[in-house]
Amino acid sequence: MKIGAQLYSIREYTKTPFDIEESLRRIRAIGYEVVQISGFGPCDTDRLAGWIRETGLEVCGTHVSWASLDTPEELKKTIAVHKKLGAPNIGLGARPGDVFPNSYEGYTRFIKRANEVARRIKDEGLTFGYHNHDFEFEKWNGCRAIDRLIEECPDMLFTLDVFWVQAGGANPIDYIKKLGNRIQIIHFKDYRIKDRTRQFAEIGQGNLDWDNIIGACKEKGIPCAVVEQDGDFLVNPFESLALSRKFLLEKI
């Protein structure tokens, strides 16, 4: 299982093309060979593809906006960008709540559109991945929304985020086993409690059961674990990614 870096973790350092190039080089210097692109400011695709090649990084996937998938024209552009970057997975960070309300009917509409998008992406030789938060674990008509997505979106993969599964009141290991090869990218971030408040944490600095999470990933043959931390850093984000990678290398 490869260990990658979710570049959303360093989003404050990727707002300009100069910062993006510098940050990619810093990530590679830490030792990461795989990245997931998210949170970048405007950047020419050809320049970005060049920096990816120069640094020797592999792009396992991205997170993009719903607007970049919602029309045939925008989806065509998005697919072309991913092919140029060598990124096999087009990721959606969350169901867009402003378009599809948080309700049973909202999820029904989202599922219909997500299936259309997933089929179009699959026809182009790429994959479509959905990233969960905790709100997909809300139940509607007695069924968790996440389970509807799993059952009703057969062509959609999942970027399972173990922190948000835990925050949603479920066991990450159960969902790793349930999804199996529908996870090509899994998000690793730890879950820490401070003053009765949940926090994001560097891997190994929180309370998640990493031995069994990693064991389940190996059992299911998940190819890529991507380190992400949304906030609550103990150190600066680059050092944070380094700490998490060091912990995982000792386990994996």
DASULNOR-V227592 format. One record per residue. N is the residue number from 1. PHI is phi as a letter, one per 20 degrees, with the letter a starting at -180 (NA if undefined). OMEGA is omega in degrees with one decimal (NA if undefined). D_CENTER is the distance of its C-alpha to the mean C-alpha in Angstrom with 2 decimals. Layout:
n = [N;N]
phi = [PHI;PHI]
omega = [OMEGA;OMEGA]
d_center = [D_CENTER;D_CENTER]
This chain:
n = [1;2;3;4;5;6;7;8;9;10;11;12;13;14;15;16;17;18;19;20;21;22;23;24;25;26;27;28;29;30;31;32;33;34;35;36;37;38;39;40;41;42;43;44;45;46;47;48;49;50;51;52;53;54;55;56;57;58;59;60;61;62;63;64;65;66;67;68;69;70;71;72;73;74;75;76;77;78;79;80;81;82;83;84;85;86;87;88;89;90;91;92;93;94;95;96;97;98;99;100;101;102;103;104;105;106;107;108;109;110;111;112;113;114;115;116;117;118;119;120;121;122;123;124;125;126;127;128;129;130;131;132;133;134;135;136;137;138;139;140;141;142;143;144;145;146;147;148;149;150;151;152;153;154;155;156;157;158;159;160;161;162;163;164;165;166;167;168;169;170;171;172;173;174;175;176;177;178;179;180;181;182;183;184;185;186;187;188;189;190;191;192;193;194;195;196;197;198;199;200;201;202;203;204;205;206;207;208;209;210;211;212;213;214;215;216;217;218;219;220;221;222;223;224;225;226;227;228;229;230;231;232;233;234;235;236;237;238;239;240;241;242;243;244;245;246;247;248;249;250;251;252]
phi = [NA;f;d;d;d;e;f;f;f;d;g;f;d;c;e;c;g;g;f;f;f;f;f;f;f;f;f;f;f;f;p;f;d;c;c;d;e;a;n;f;f;g;b;f;f;f;f;f;f;f;f;g;f;f;e;m;e;d;e;f;r;b;c;c;f;f;g;f;d;f;c;g;f;f;f;g;f;f;f;f;f;f;f;f;e;m;e;f;d;e;d;d;f;a;g;f;f;f;d;c;g;f;b;g;f;f;f;g;f;f;g;g;f;f;f;f;f;f;f;f;f;f;f;e;n;d;c;d;c;d;e;e;c;e;f;f;e;f;e;c;l;n;c;f;g;f;f;f;f;f;f;d;c;f;e;e;e;c;e;f;d;f;f;f;f;g;f;e;n;d;e;g;f;f;f;f;f;f;e;l;f;e;d;d;c;c;e;d;b;e;c;d;d;c;l;m;c;f;c;f;b;f;f;n;d;c;d;f;e;f;g;e;f;f;f;f;f;f;g;e;m;f;f;b;d;d;f;c;b;f;r;l;f;f;c;f;g;f;f;f;f;f;f;f;f;g;f;f;f;f;e;e]
omega = [178.4;175.6;-179.1;177.8;172.6;-172.2;169.6;179.9;-178.1;-174.5;178.3;-178.5;-177.3;-176.6;-179.3;177.0;178.2;-179.3;179.7;179.9;-179.6;-178.5;176.7;-179.9;177.9;178.3;178.9;-179.7;176.3;-179.5;178.3;176.6;-176.7;176.5;167.9;-173.7;178.0;174.2;179.9;167.1;-179.0;-179.8;177.8;-175.3;-179.7;178.1;-179.6;178.3;177.9;179.1;177.6;179.7;-176.7;-178.0;-178.7;178.8;173.5;177.1;-178.4;-179.3;-176.9;158.6;-179.5;179.2;175.3;-179.7;-179.6;179.7;-162.4;178.5;179.2;-178.6;-179.9;179.2;177.6;178.3;-178.3;177.9;-180.0;178.0;-178.1;177.7;179.6;180.0;-175.9;-178.0;-174.2;-174.3;173.4;-173.4;172.7;-174.1;-179.6;169.6;-179.6;-173.9;179.1;179.2;-178.3;-174.2;178.8;-178.6;178.3;-179.7;177.7;177.6;177.9;178.6;179.4;-179.7;179.5;-179.0;179.8;177.4;177.8;179.3;-178.2;179.8;179.8;179.1;178.8;178.7;179.2;176.2;177.4;178.1;179.1;-177.2;179.4;179.3;-177.9;164.9;178.1;-172.8;175.8;179.5;171.4;-178.7;173.6;-176.9;175.9;-177.2;174.9;178.3;-179.5;-179.9;173.9;179.3;-179.9;-173.9;-170.9;178.6;-171.9;-178.3;-177.5;171.7;-177.5;169.6;-173.6;179.4;-171.4;177.0;-174.7;171.9;177.8;-179.4;178.1;176.2;179.4;-178.8;179.9;-177.8;178.4;-177.4;171.5;-179.2;-179.4;-175.5;176.8;-175.1;171.6;171.0;172.0;176.2;175.5;179.5;176.1;167.7;-175.4;-171.9;-175.6;174.3;176.2;-178.9;176.8;178.0;178.5;177.9;166.6;-178.1;170.9;-178.2;-178.0;-180.0;-179.4;-170.5;-179.7;-176.0;-171.5;179.3;-177.6;173.9;179.3;178.2;178.3;177.5;178.8;179.6;-177.5;175.9;179.1;-170.6;-171.1;173.5;-175.1;-179.9;176.5;171.9;-174.1;-177.0;178.5;-177.4;172.7;179.9;179.0;-171.9;178.4;176.3;177.7;177.8;178.1;178.6;-179.4;179.0;179.6;178.8;-176.6;179.1;178.5;-178.8;-173.3;NA]
d_center = [15.52;14.22;12.78;10.52;9.78;6.97;9.71;9.09;10.97;13.90;13.90;17.58;18.43;17.11;19.27;21.84;22.15;24.11;21.53;18.71;21.03;22.05;18.61;17.59;20.86;20.35;17.01;18.90;21.85;20.00;19.51;15.95;16.25;12.69;10.26;7.19;8.98;8.58;11.52;14.23;17.73;19.91;20.34;22.27;20.31;23.14;23.20;19.49;19.90;22.95;21.36;18.68;21.71;23.81;21.50;20.78;17.00;14.94;12.04;9.84;8.06;7.28;6.67;10.29;12.80;14.59;17.70;16.62;16.51;19.32;22.35;23.43;24.19;20.89;18.97;21.38;20.70;16.90;17.48;20.01;17.82;15.22;18.23;19.72;16.77;16.57;12.94;13.05;9.95;9.87;6.89;8.10;6.83;9.84;13.30;15.49;18.06;20.67;20.90;20.38;21.85;20.78;23.43;24.21;25.41;22.43;20.10;22.75;22.66;18.90;18.96;21.72;20.03;16.65;18.83;20.66;17.66;16.26;19.81;20.31;17.26;18.37;21.85;20.73;19.45;15.69;13.12;11.33;8.12;7.81;5.49;8.39;10.38;13.92;15.77;14.98;17.19;20.16;22.86;24.68;27.87;27.16;23.79;20.31;18.26;15.40;18.19;19.42;16.17;16.25;19.96;20.43;17.70;18.66;17.12;13.58;11.00;8.44;4.93;7.11;6.96;10.47;11.62;11.38;12.97;15.64;16.10;16.65;19.46;18.30;18.04;14.72;16.97;18.37;15.18;14.26;17.81;17.83;14.97;15.93;15.40;13.26;10.34;9.91;6.67;6.63;5.60;9.14;10.84;14.43;16.42;19.69;22.68;25.02;28.03;26.81;23.65;20.12;18.23;15.07;16.32;16.16;15.75;19.25;20.38;19.62;20.57;18.00;19.66;18.03;20.80;20.29;16.48;16.71;19.71;18.09;15.31;18.26;20.29;17.91;17.31;13.51;13.39;10.52;9.40;7.30;9.01;8.00;10.89;11.47;15.21;18.24;18.46;21.53;21.90;20.61;16.89;17.84;19.99;17.40;15.02;18.25;19.21;16.07;16.41;20.10;19.68;17.41;19.82;22.59;20.97;19.60]
